[in-house]
Amino acid sequence: MNGKKTFTIADVLERPVFRRAKLAAGEQGVHRLVGWVHVLEITNVSPFVSRHDLILTTGLWLTRKGEERAEYMEQLIRSEAAGLCVELGTSIHEIPSEILELAERHHFPVIVFEQPVRFVEITQDIHSLLINRHHELLKDLERFSRQLQQETLRSTDMNALLRVLHDYAARQVIYMSSIETNRFVPSVQPDLADRIADFYANEVESSMTADREGHLLFHLNESTAVLFQPVVCFGQVFSAVGLVLHSEMPTEEMSLLLDYTAKAAATLVLRTQFLEDRLLRNQNELIQDVLSGQLPSEEQAQTRMGLRLLSKGQYLFWAGVIEVEHQDKDASQVRKESINQDVLVLLRSLLKKKRCTTC
Protein backbone atom coordinates (compact mmCIF):
# COMPACT_ATOMS: atom_id res chain seq x y z
CA MET A 1 0.00 0.00 0.00
CA ASN A 2 2.87 2.35 0.66
CA GLY A 3 3.88 2.06 -3.01
CA LYS A 4 2.71 4.58 -5.56
CA LYS A 5 -1.01 4.02 -6.14
CA THR A 6 -2.06 7.46 -7.35
CA PHE A 7 -2.12 8.49 -11.01
CA THR A 8 -1.32 12.09 -11.89
CA ILE A 9 -0.87 14.33 -14.92
CA ALA A 10 2.86 13.69 -14.64
CA ASP A 11 2.15 9.96 -15.03
CA VAL A 12 -0.10 10.66 -18.02
CA LEU A 13 2.74 12.47 -19.79
CA GLU A 14 4.94 9.38 -19.33
CA ARG A 15 2.52 7.11 -21.20
CA PRO A 16 3.63 6.01 -24.72
CA VAL A 17 0.54 7.49 -26.35
CA PHE A 18 1.61 10.94 -25.07
CA ARG A 19 5.10 10.83 -26.59
CA ARG A 20 4.05 13.36 -29.23
CA ALA A 21 2.31 15.65 -26.75
CA LYS A 22 3.70 18.65 -24.90
CA LEU A 23 2.68 20.56 -21.80
CA ALA A 24 1.63 24.04 -22.94
CA ALA A 25 0.58 25.45 -19.54
CA GLY A 26 0.12 24.57 -15.87
CA GLU A 27 3.45 22.89 -15.21
CA GLN A 28 3.00 23.43 -11.46
CA GLY A 29 -0.22 21.40 -11.60
CA VAL A 30 1.23 18.14 -12.90
CA HIS A 31 0.65 16.60 -9.44
CA ARG A 32 -3.14 16.76 -10.02
CA LEU A 33 -4.81 13.37 -9.68
CA VAL A 34 -6.41 11.74 -12.71
CA GLY A 35 -9.47 9.62 -12.00
CA TRP A 36 -11.03 9.19 -15.46
CA VAL A 37 -10.83 10.44 -19.05
CA HIS A 38 -13.65 12.12 -21.02
CA VAL A 39 -14.01 13.35 -24.59
CA LEU A 40 -15.96 16.61 -24.39
CA GLU A 41 -16.86 19.16 -27.08
CA ILE A 42 -19.97 20.86 -25.68
CA THR A 43 -19.74 24.39 -24.28
CA ASN A 44 -21.60 23.80 -20.99
CA VAL A 45 -19.24 21.46 -19.15
CA SER A 46 -20.38 21.78 -15.53
CA PRO A 47 -22.99 18.95 -15.44
CA PHE A 48 -20.70 16.51 -17.24
CA VAL A 49 -17.30 17.00 -15.60
CA SER A 50 -16.33 15.48 -12.27
CA ARG A 51 -13.37 16.10 -10.03
CA HIS A 52 -10.10 14.59 -11.35
CA ASP A 53 -11.47 14.14 -14.90
CA LEU A 54 -8.98 14.56 -17.74
CA ILE A 55 -10.77 16.23 -20.66
CA LEU A 56 -9.95 15.42 -24.30
CA THR A 57 -11.10 17.90 -26.96
CA THR A 58 -10.42 19.02 -30.53
CA GLY A 59 -10.84 22.62 -29.34
CA LEU A 60 -14.10 23.34 -31.11
CA TRP A 61 -15.12 25.60 -28.23
CA LEU A 62 -11.99 27.72 -28.84
CA THR A 63 -13.52 28.99 -32.09
CA ARG A 64 -16.13 30.93 -30.10
CA LYS A 65 -15.86 34.48 -28.75
CA GLY A 66 -13.19 35.38 -26.21
CA GLU A 67 -15.56 35.64 -23.22
CA GLU A 68 -17.17 32.29 -24.03
CA ARG A 69 -13.76 30.64 -24.36
CA ALA A 70 -12.70 31.98 -20.98
CA GLU A 71 -15.97 30.85 -19.38
CA TYR A 72 -15.44 27.30 -20.70
CA MET A 73 -11.97 27.20 -19.18
CA GLU A 74 -13.17 28.62 -15.88
CA GLN A 75 -15.89 25.94 -15.72
CA LEU A 76 -13.22 23.25 -16.02
CA ILE A 77 -11.13 24.87 -13.30
CA ARG A 78 -14.11 25.26 -10.95
CA SER A 79 -15.06 21.62 -11.54
CA GLU A 80 -11.56 20.63 -10.32
CA ALA A 81 -10.85 18.71 -13.51
CA ALA A 82 -7.40 17.14 -13.68
CA GLY A 83 -6.41 18.88 -16.91
CA LEU A 84 -7.17 19.49 -20.57
CA CYS A 85 -5.81 17.74 -23.67
CA VAL A 86 -6.29 19.65 -26.94
CA GLU A 87 -5.77 18.20 -30.40
CA LEU A 88 -4.58 20.80 -32.91
CA GLY A 89 -5.24 20.57 -36.63
CA THR A 90 -8.86 19.44 -36.60
CA SER A 91 -10.86 22.41 -35.26
CA ILE A 92 -8.07 24.88 -34.38
CA HIS A 93 -4.39 25.34 -35.14
CA GLU A 94 -3.32 27.09 -31.93
CA ILE A 95 -4.60 27.84 -28.45
CA PRO A 96 -5.25 31.55 -27.74
CA SER A 97 -2.68 33.07 -25.42
CA GLU A 98 -5.30 34.33 -22.93
CA ILE A 99 -6.50 30.74 -22.41
CA LEU A 100 -2.97 29.54 -21.70
CA GLU A 101 -2.41 32.46 -19.34
CA LEU A 102 -5.64 31.64 -17.48
CA ALA A 103 -4.56 28.01 -17.13
CA GLU A 104 -1.09 29.03 -15.94
CA ARG A 105 -2.51 31.32 -13.24
CA HIS A 106 -4.55 28.44 -11.82
CA HIS A 107 -1.82 25.80 -12.29
CA PHE A 108 -4.23 23.97 -14.60
CA PRO A 109 -2.38 21.61 -16.98
CA VAL A 110 -3.03 22.03 -20.70
CA ILE A 111 -1.58 19.27 -22.88
CA VAL A 112 -1.33 19.82 -26.63
CA PHE A 113 -1.16 17.32 -29.47
CA GLU A 114 0.17 19.19 -32.49
CA GLN A 115 -0.95 16.36 -34.78
CA PRO A 116 -4.26 14.46 -34.87
CA VAL A 117 -4.45 11.58 -32.39
CA ARG A 118 -7.00 8.82 -31.83
CA PHE A 119 -8.76 9.67 -28.59
CA VAL A 120 -9.90 6.05 -28.25
CA GLU A 121 -6.26 4.98 -27.82
CA ILE A 122 -5.85 7.46 -24.98
CA THR A 123 -9.03 6.39 -23.18
CA GLN A 124 -8.28 2.67 -23.55
CA ASP A 125 -4.72 3.07 -22.28
CA ILE A 126 -5.50 5.21 -19.24
CA HIS A 127 -8.78 3.52 -18.32
CA SER A 128 -7.20 0.05 -18.31
CA LEU A 129 -4.39 1.39 -16.12
CA LEU A 130 -6.82 3.04 -13.69
CA ILE A 131 -8.97 -0.09 -13.45
CA ASN A 132 -5.94 -2.28 -12.74
CA ARG A 133 -4.75 0.13 -10.05
CA HIS A 134 -8.19 0.17 -8.47
CA HIS A 135 -8.20 -3.63 -8.43
CA GLU A 136 -4.81 -3.64 -6.69
CA LEU A 137 -6.11 -1.08 -4.20
CA LEU A 138 -9.06 -3.32 -3.31
CA LYS A 139 -6.73 -6.28 -2.73
CA ASP A 140 -4.48 -4.15 -0.53
CA LEU A 141 -7.46 -2.91 1.47
CA GLU A 142 -8.65 -6.48 1.98
CA ARG A 143 -5.25 -7.46 3.39
CA PHE A 144 -5.22 -4.32 5.54
CA SER A 145 -8.68 -5.10 6.90
CA ARG A 146 -7.65 -8.66 7.78
CA GLN A 147 -4.61 -7.42 9.68
CA LEU A 148 -6.71 -4.96 11.66
CA GLN A 149 -9.17 -7.71 12.48
CA GLN A 150 -6.37 -10.00 13.67
CA GLU A 151 -5.00 -7.26 15.93
CA THR A 152 -8.40 -6.52 17.49
CA LEU A 153 -8.82 -10.22 18.27
CA ARG A 154 -5.28 -10.58 19.61
CA SER A 155 -5.18 -7.75 22.16
CA THR A 156 -6.58 -4.42 23.31
CA ASP A 157 -3.40 -2.57 22.38
CA MET A 158 -4.36 0.51 20.36
CA ASN A 159 -0.75 0.98 19.30
CA ALA A 160 -0.92 -2.32 17.42
CA LEU A 161 -3.66 -0.92 15.16
CA LEU A 162 -1.75 2.31 14.66
CA ARG A 163 1.38 0.40 13.66
CA VAL A 164 -0.57 -1.49 11.00
CA LEU A 165 -1.83 1.83 9.64
CA HIS A 166 1.69 3.25 9.67
CA ASP A 167 3.05 0.23 7.79
CA TYR A 168 0.47 0.64 5.02
CA ALA A 169 0.34 4.43 4.80
CA ALA A 170 4.08 5.07 5.37
CA ARG A 171 3.23 8.31 7.18
CA GLN A 172 3.23 9.62 10.73
CA VAL A 173 0.14 8.33 12.55
CA ILE A 174 -1.48 10.14 15.47
CA TYR A 175 -4.31 9.13 17.79
CA MET A 176 -5.97 11.87 19.83
CA SER A 177 -8.41 10.92 22.58
CA SER A 178 -10.47 12.64 25.24
CA ILE A 179 -10.70 9.47 27.37
CA GLU A 180 -7.34 7.80 26.75
CA THR A 181 -3.69 8.73 26.33
CA ASN A 182 -2.73 10.35 23.02
CA ARG A 183 -0.54 8.12 20.88
CA PHE A 184 1.99 8.68 18.09
CA VAL A 185 3.44 6.06 15.73
CA PRO A 186 6.32 6.43 15.41
CA SER A 187 6.87 8.36 18.65
CA VAL A 188 7.56 12.10 18.49
CA GLN A 189 9.34 14.57 20.74
CA PRO A 190 7.31 15.64 23.82
CA ASP A 191 7.15 19.29 22.73
CA LEU A 192 5.77 18.33 19.32
CA ALA A 193 3.26 15.99 20.95
CA ASP A 194 2.09 18.84 23.18
CA ARG A 195 1.71 21.20 20.21
CA ILE A 196 -0.35 18.66 18.28
CA ALA A 197 -2.51 17.98 21.36
CA ASP A 198 -3.15 21.71 21.80
CA PHE A 199 -3.94 22.07 18.10
CA TYR A 200 -6.41 19.18 18.29
CA ALA A 201 -8.12 20.54 21.40
CA ASN A 202 -8.40 24.10 20.08
CA GLU A 203 -8.98 23.62 16.35
CA VAL A 204 -10.14 20.09 15.60
CA GLU A 205 -12.13 18.52 18.43
CA SER A 206 -15.11 20.86 18.13
CA SER A 207 -15.45 19.97 14.43
CA MET A 208 -15.59 16.24 15.12
CA THR A 209 -19.25 15.20 15.19
CA ALA A 210 -20.74 11.73 14.90
CA ASP A 211 -23.08 12.74 12.07
CA ARG A 212 -20.22 14.07 9.94
CA GLU A 213 -19.20 11.44 7.41
CA GLY A 214 -15.70 11.14 6.03
CA HIS A 215 -12.41 12.68 6.96
CA LEU A 216 -11.41 16.22 7.92
CA LEU A 217 -8.25 17.99 6.78
CA PHE A 218 -6.59 20.52 9.09
CA HIS A 219 -3.43 22.49 8.34
CA LEU A 220 -0.75 22.76 11.01
CA ASN A 221 1.22 25.20 8.85
CA GLU A 222 1.76 26.02 5.17
CA SER A 223 3.44 22.70 4.38
CA THR A 224 2.00 20.28 6.96
CA ALA A 225 -1.56 19.06 7.40
CA VAL A 226 -3.32 16.28 9.29
CA LEU A 227 -6.07 14.14 7.80
CA PHE A 228 -8.38 13.13 10.67
CA GLN A 229 -11.07 10.46 10.88
CA PRO A 230 -13.32 10.49 13.98
CA VAL A 231 -13.69 7.34 16.08
CA VAL A 232 -17.41 7.06 16.87
CA CYS A 233 -18.77 5.03 19.79
CA PHE A 234 -22.41 5.09 20.92
CA GLY A 235 -23.03 7.99 18.55
CA GLN A 236 -20.32 10.09 20.23
CA VAL A 237 -16.81 11.05 19.17
CA PHE A 238 -14.28 10.19 21.87
CA SER A 239 -11.14 10.14 19.74
CA ALA A 240 -9.73 10.55 16.24
CA VAL A 241 -7.03 8.88 14.18
CA GLY A 242 -4.98 10.90 11.71
CA LEU A 243 -2.23 10.88 9.11
CA VAL A 244 0.31 13.70 8.87
CA LEU A 245 0.78 14.96 5.30
CA HIS A 246 3.75 16.99 4.14
CA SER A 247 3.16 19.14 1.03
CA GLU A 248 0.68 16.65 -0.43
CA MET A 249 -3.04 16.30 -0.94
CA PRO A 250 -5.09 13.51 0.66
CA THR A 251 -5.99 10.60 -1.59
CA GLU A 252 -8.84 8.11 -1.68
CA GLU A 253 -6.48 5.43 -0.37
CA MET A 254 -5.64 7.50 2.72
CA SER A 255 -9.32 8.11 3.45
CA LEU A 256 -10.14 4.40 3.18
CA LEU A 257 -7.22 3.40 5.41
CA LEU A 258 -8.34 5.89 8.06
CA ASP A 259 -11.95 4.74 7.82
CA TYR A 260 -11.00 1.09 8.36
CA THR A 261 -8.69 2.00 11.24
CA ALA A 262 -11.28 4.22 12.94
CA LYS A 263 -13.83 1.40 12.94
CA ALA A 264 -11.30 -1.05 14.40
CA ALA A 265 -10.27 1.54 17.00
CA ALA A 266 -13.92 2.01 17.99
CA THR A 267 -14.13 -1.74 18.66
CA LEU A 268 -11.13 -1.58 21.00
CA VAL A 269 -12.44 1.51 22.80
CA LEU A 270 -15.80 -0.15 23.43
CA ARG A 271 -14.18 -3.37 24.65
CA THR A 272 -11.85 -1.51 27.00
CA GLN A 273 -14.65 0.65 28.39
CA PHE A 274 -16.88 -2.39 28.97
CA LEU A 275 -14.09 -4.19 30.85
CA GLU A 276 -13.35 -1.17 33.02
CA ASP A 277 -17.03 -0.55 33.69
CA ARG A 278 -17.63 -4.17 34.66
CA LEU A 279 -14.65 -4.20 37.02
CA LEU A 280 -15.66 -0.92 38.64
CA ARG A 281 -19.28 -2.02 39.01
CA ASN A 282 -18.31 -5.29 40.70
CA GLN A 283 -15.99 -3.47 43.10
CA ASN A 284 -18.62 -0.86 43.96
CA GLU A 285 -21.32 -3.47 44.53
CA LEU A 286 -19.04 -5.47 46.83
CA ILE A 287 -18.14 -2.39 48.90
CA GLN A 288 -21.78 -1.26 49.11
CA ASP A 289 -22.92 -4.71 50.22
CA VAL A 290 -20.21 -4.84 52.90
CA LEU A 291 -21.10 -1.37 54.21
CA SER A 292 -24.84 -2.06 54.23
CA GLY A 293 -24.47 -5.42 55.97
CA GLN A 294 -25.68 -7.47 53.02
CA LEU A 295 -22.74 -9.85 53.55
CA PRO A 296 -23.14 -11.00 57.19
CA SER A 297 -20.52 -13.71 57.03
CA GLU A 298 -16.93 -13.95 55.91
CA GLU A 299 -17.82 -16.97 53.77
CA GLN A 300 -20.30 -14.94 51.70
CA ALA A 301 -17.76 -12.16 51.19
CA GLN A 302 -15.13 -14.66 50.11
CA THR A 303 -17.59 -16.24 47.70
CA ARG A 304 -18.30 -12.83 46.15
CA MET A 305 -14.57 -12.39 45.64
CA GLY A 306 -14.32 -15.74 43.89
CA LEU A 307 -13.05 -17.81 46.82
CA ARG A 308 -15.37 -20.79 46.75
CA LEU A 309 -15.61 -23.15 49.75
CA LEU A 310 -14.67 -26.79 49.19
CA SER A 311 -16.81 -29.64 50.50
CA LYS A 312 -14.61 -30.14 53.57
CA GLY A 313 -14.87 -26.51 54.60
CA GLN A 314 -11.46 -25.63 53.28
CA TYR A 315 -10.23 -23.36 50.50
CA LEU A 316 -7.92 -24.52 47.78
CA PHE A 317 -5.44 -22.03 46.34
CA TRP A 318 -2.87 -22.16 43.58
CA ALA A 319 -0.34 -19.40 43.85
CA GLY A 320 2.08 -18.36 41.17
CA VAL A 321 4.11 -15.49 39.85
CA ILE A 322 4.06 -14.53 36.18
CA GLU A 323 6.87 -12.39 34.87
CA VAL A 324 6.07 -10.44 31.70
CA GLU A 325 9.12 -9.37 29.76
CA HIS A 326 8.42 -6.53 27.35
CA GLN A 327 10.56 -6.95 24.25
CA ASP A 328 10.18 -3.31 23.31
CA LYS A 329 12.25 -1.57 25.98
CA ASP A 330 11.05 1.84 24.77
CA ALA A 331 7.37 0.99 25.09
CA SER A 332 5.32 3.53 27.01
CA GLN A 333 3.83 2.72 30.40
CA VAL A 334 0.34 2.88 28.88
CA ARG A 335 1.23 0.22 26.33
CA LYS A 336 2.83 -2.00 28.98
CA GLU A 337 -0.30 -1.79 31.12
CA SER A 338 -2.40 -2.67 28.08
CA ILE A 339 -0.27 -5.75 27.41
CA ASN A 340 -0.45 -6.77 31.08
CA GLN A 341 -4.23 -6.45 31.00
CA ASP A 342 -4.40 -8.65 27.89
CA VAL A 343 -2.26 -11.29 29.62
CA LEU A 344 -4.56 -11.18 32.66
CA VAL A 345 -7.68 -11.61 30.52
CA LEU A 346 -6.06 -14.50 28.64
CA LEU A 347 -4.99 -16.19 31.89
CA ARG A 348 -8.45 -15.92 33.41
CA SER A 349 -10.00 -17.35 30.24
CA LEU A 350 -7.61 -20.32 30.27
CA LEU A 351 -8.27 -21.00 33.96
CA LYS A 352 -12.01 -20.74 33.39
CA LYS A 353 -11.65 -23.23 30.56
CA LYS A 354 -10.12 -25.62 33.12
CA ARG A 355 -12.99 -24.80 35.52
CA CYS A 356 -10.73 -22.90 37.90
CA THR A 357 -11.93 -19.73 39.65
CA THR A 358 -9.73 -16.63 39.75
CA CYS A 359 -9.75 -13.61 41.99
N, C-alpha and C positions, 0 to 999 in steps of 0.2 A: 504493500500500500504506500510505502514511503518512496516508491519510484515515481517517475513522472507520469501522471494520469491525465493531466489537463491537456487541452489542444488549443493553441493560440494562433494569432495571425502569423507570428514568426514561424510556427510549424507549417502553416499553409504555404508560405513562401519557399519552404524546403521541399515541397512535393514535386515530383518530376513534371507533372502537368503545368506547373508554374515556372518552369525554367525560362520561358520566353516572356514572363511578366516582369514588371518593375514597380516599385513602391513610389508613387508620385507625391504622396502627402501623408502626414500622420505617423512619421517614423517613431515618435515617442509612444504611440498606442499599439505597438506590435505585441504587447503583452495581453491584449484583449482576448477573452475566451471566445472560442467558436463552438457553438452548440449544434448548428444545422446550416444548410445552404439552400437559398431560394433564388429562383429566377424571377425578376420583378420588373415590369415595364410601365405599370400604371402610375398615375401621378399622385394618388392619395394612398400613401403607404401605411399610415398608422394602424388600420385594422388588420393588416396582413403581415406585419413584421413583429417578431418577438425579440426579447433580449438575447444577445449572443448570436443572432442570425447573421450570416455572411450573404450579402446581396450581390447577385450577378445581373448585369444589365448591358444592353447595347448602347445605352445613353440616349434613348429616344426622348426622354424628358429634358435633356440638355438642349434640345432644339427650341424649347419654349422661351418665354420672356425671362429677363434676368430675375425679377422678383419671384416668379414661379419656380425657377431653378433653385434659388436659395431656399425657398420654403420646402421643397422636396428634400434637400440636404438636411435642413434643420429637423424635419420629421424623422429622418433616419437617426440623427444624433439623439433626439429626445427619446426615441424608442430603445436606445442603448444597443443598437445593432453592433455586431462585431466589426464590420467594415464594408467596403464597397469595391466590387470588381467591375471595371468598365472595359468593354471590347470596342476598340477603335476600328474605323473602316467600314462599319455597317450603317450606323445612323449618324455618327459624328466622326470627325478626324482629329479633334483635340478637345481637351476639357478646359472650359473657361477658367481663367486665372482666379477670379473671385471665388469660385467653387473650391479650388485647391487651397486658397487662403483660409476659407471658412473651415475646411477640414483640418488644416494645420493648427488653427487656433484651438480646436477642440480635441487635438490629438486623435483624430478619426482617420484610420488608415484608408487610403484610396489606392487600389492596385489597378494597373493599366496593362491590358494586352494590346500591343500595337498592331497585331495581326489577328484576323478572325480565329476563334477557338471554339471547339465544340463544348458547350456548357454541360452536356450530358456526361462527358468524360470527367469534368470537375466534380459534379454531384456524385457520380458513382464512386470516384476515388475517395472523396472526403467522407461521404456517408458510410461506406464500408468500414473505414478506419474508425469513425465515431462509434459505430455499432459494436465493433470488436472491443474497443476500449470500455464501452459500457458493460459488455459481457464480462470482461475481466474485473471491472469494478464490483459487479454483483458477486462474483466468486470470492473476491477479497473480503467483501462485507460479510459473506456467509462464514468465512473462516474467523473473522473478527468477532462475530456474534457468538460462535461456538466457544471461543476462548473466554469471552466475558462470562458466558454461562458456566463454564468450568470453574472459573475463579469464584463466582458467587456461591457455587455448591461446595467449594473447598474450604472457604474461610469467610470471616467477616472483615477482612483487611481491605479497607478502601484503597490503600496504596497499591494493592495488587491490580485493581481495575485501572487505576491511573497509569500504571506501568505498561499495561497492555495498550492503552490509548497512545502513550508516548512512543511505543515501538512501531505502531502503525502510522501515526501522524508525523513522526520525526520532528516534533516541535515541543516547546516548553508547555507543560500541562499544569494547570492550577485548579484547586478545588477550594471554594470559599463557602463557609457554612456559618449559620447563626446558632447552631446547636452542637457543633463538633469543632475540632481543631482544624484550622486551615492547613492545606497540604500542597506541596509543590514537588513535581517530578520532572526533571531532577531537582534536587534541593537548591535553594537560592540563598544569597546572603540575608541575614536578619533585617538589615535596613531596607533592602528591596522588598522583602516579604511584608514589612510594615507599611511601605508605601502602597503596595498593591492592595493590602487589606483596607487601608484608608480610602483608596480610590473606589473600591467595591462598596464600602459602607456609604460613601458620600454621593457617588455618581450612578452606581449600577443597581444596588439592592432595591431601591424604590421602583425601578422599572421592571423588576422581575415579578410577573403576575402569573397565576396558574392558567388563566384563560388566554394568555398570549402564546401562540404557537410559533415554533421555530426559534432560531437563534437571535442573539442581539450582538451587535458589533460596537465596541467602545474604544476610543482612541486614548492611549496613555500620553502620546506625544505625536509629533508630525510623522514619525517613521514607525511607531509601534502601536499595535492595536491588540485587543483581546476579543476573541469570538466566544461568547458565553451561551450556554444552554442551561435553563433552569432545571433543577431536580425537584419534581412535584410529588408530594406525598399527602394523601387525604385532601387533595384539592388546595394544598398550601405549598408555597415555595420556602424550603428550609435551607437550601444550598444551591450552588451552581458549579458546573464544570466548564473550563475554558481552555482555549488554545491561544498562545501568544503568537502573533503574526508580525513579521518584520518586513515592511515595505512590500506587502503583497495583499491581494484581495482574497477574501474567503471563497472557497470552492464548494461545489455540491458534495464532494467527498468529505470535506471537513465537517459540514453540517450533519451528514449522515453518521459519521463516527461519533460526534458529540451526542446526537440523539440516542444512539444505541448505548453509549456509556451512561448518559443521564438516567435512562430506564433501569440499567443494572445497578447504578448507585442508589436509586430510589428503593430497590429491593433490599439492599444492605442496610440502608437507613431504617426502613421499617422493621427488619429483623432485629437490629440492635436495640431499637426503641422498645419493641415488644419484650425482649429479654430483660432489659433494665426495668421496665414497668412491672413485669411479673415478679422479679426478685424484690423490688421495693414493696410491692403489695403484700407479698408473703411475710416480709420482715415486719411491716406495719401491723398486719393482722395478728402476728404472734405477740408483738409488744402490747397491743391493745387488749388481747385476751388475757395476758398475764396481769396487766394493771387492773382489769375489771373483774378479776377472779374467775374467769371462765375456764381456767386450767387449775383445778384445785389440787392436783397431785403432780409430783415430779414425773411419774410415768407418762402422764398425758402430754406434758411439755416435751419430754424426750421423744415421744412418738411424733409430735408435730415437727420436730427438728429432724426426723428421719431415723431416729434410734429406736428400732423396733425390738420389743421384748421377746426373747426366745421362750420355748415351752418350759424350761426349767427355771425361769425367772432370772436368767442371766442375759447379758448383752455380749454379742460377738463383734469384735472389731478387727479390721485389717488396717494396719498403719503402714505408710510408705512415704518415701520422699521422691519426688520427680524433679530432676534438674533439666531445665530447658536451656539449651545453648543456642543463642542467636548467632547465626552465621554472619549476618550483616552487622559488623561492629558499630557502624555509623547510624544504625536504625534509631529513629526517635523513640522516646519513651511511650508515646501514644501507640506507635506501631507494635512495640514490644508487649504492651498491655493487651492489644487486640489479639496478638498471637497467643498469649497466655490464656485469654478467655476462650479462644478456639480449642486449645488443648484441653481445657477444663470441660467444655461441652462435649468434646469427643470422648474423654475419659468417662464421663457420667453415662453417655450413651452406651459405651461398651460394657460398663458395669451393669447397667439396666438390662442389657441383652443377656447377661449371665445371671439375671435375677438378684443382683446385689443392690442394696440401698446405699446412697451416698448422702453426706451431709455437708 
